[in-house]
Amino acid sequence: MKVFQVGGSVRDELLGVEPKDRDWVVVNSSPEEMEENGFKPIGKDFPVFLHPETNEEYALARTERKSGVGYKGFEFYFDSSVTLEDDLKRRDFTINSIAKDENGNIIDPFEGRLDLQNKIFKHTSPAFEEDPLRVLRFARFKAYEQLHKFNLHEETRGYFEKIITSKELKDLSPERVWMETKKALENNFSNEFFKALIDYHLTDPWFIGLKNISCDGDLPGLKWADMQRINGFQLCASLPTPNSFLKIQESLKQVIDFIACKEKSEKLKLVGKINVHRNYEILMRFKKYNFLKDNWGYLEKIFKLVMAMDFSVLVNVDASEVSHQKQLLYYEALKEII
């Protein structure tokens, strides 16, 4: 058996970037031999194993043949006859179809290094069009600091159009679309992900509400909430957004409603809905938002006044009266500022 480092980690090393993780391909081996050497099998559709010490993923070299729709519609073939080049050829872009052997030698049968130099995303083979997930992976790669200035090869753009025409984007699972989105939000140029979705007509069906881009914030959840704000909180209702993201999104909407509200009694009710004590850490992170810059001093003063309030006096209040008494406390603490 021979082992090669492959994919994005090789690409990033060639760009002078420390990779977050490494993937490996094993040539001339078998599932039985991998397990005999202590590797733990984890792959459902094809043989992928965890290294017994590093926990990094090692996959047997494989080829694939399209047999259905979506990114799961493939049959995989693997045995000792599958070569490294066969495995690299099935990958998406030439810059991800580069390998490195145990001696540090680069294997680059599809001239990925040249495309790295020219800052180009180019398909590795015509099989690119068979997997609709690849266009979303492209958008996600655009969010990476080391790749955000790369451009799409004109011929590859043609394969994008074929994928769009095929309507197979709808056959992706919501979980996988969210995974790509979340990874983009975790990188420095998240706005480029959403820009690519618009520029390359990739919004149907998962991002139909995407019209505008604003991706402020120092956390993925903050960026997502800002994207929701700029798109009227109508973005990606069909995606399985985590509760932690939804909580930030809802808090932001409440703060925006509070700013817009002109009626004092309604503003006091909104302070209660915002639940400053429970959400204080989230609310203070809203300082990062440019669109709140003119209102931040006012908001911060209110949040700090609420945090300083003593609600212990409500302990002995009848449950039916708690809400009313709490509103009175808000009024006393905030009457000079609201």
Secondary structure, DSSP 8 states (H G I E B T S, - for coil): -EEEEETHHHHHHHTT---S--EEEEES--HHHHHHTT-EE--SSS-EEE-TTT--EEEE--EEEE-SSSTT-EEEE-STT--HHHHHHTSSBGGGS-EE-TTS-EE-TT-HHHHHHTTEE-BSSGGGGG-THHHHHHHHHTTSTTTTT-EE-HHHHHHHHHHHHHTGGGGS-HHHHHHHHHHHHTSTTHHHHHHHHHHTT--TTTTTT-------SSSHHHHHHHHHHHTTT-S-TTS---HHHHHHHHHHHHHHHHHH---HHHHHHHHHHHTHHHHHHHHHHGGG-GGGGGGHHHHHHHHHHHHT---GGGTTS-GGGHHHHHHHHHHHHHTTT-
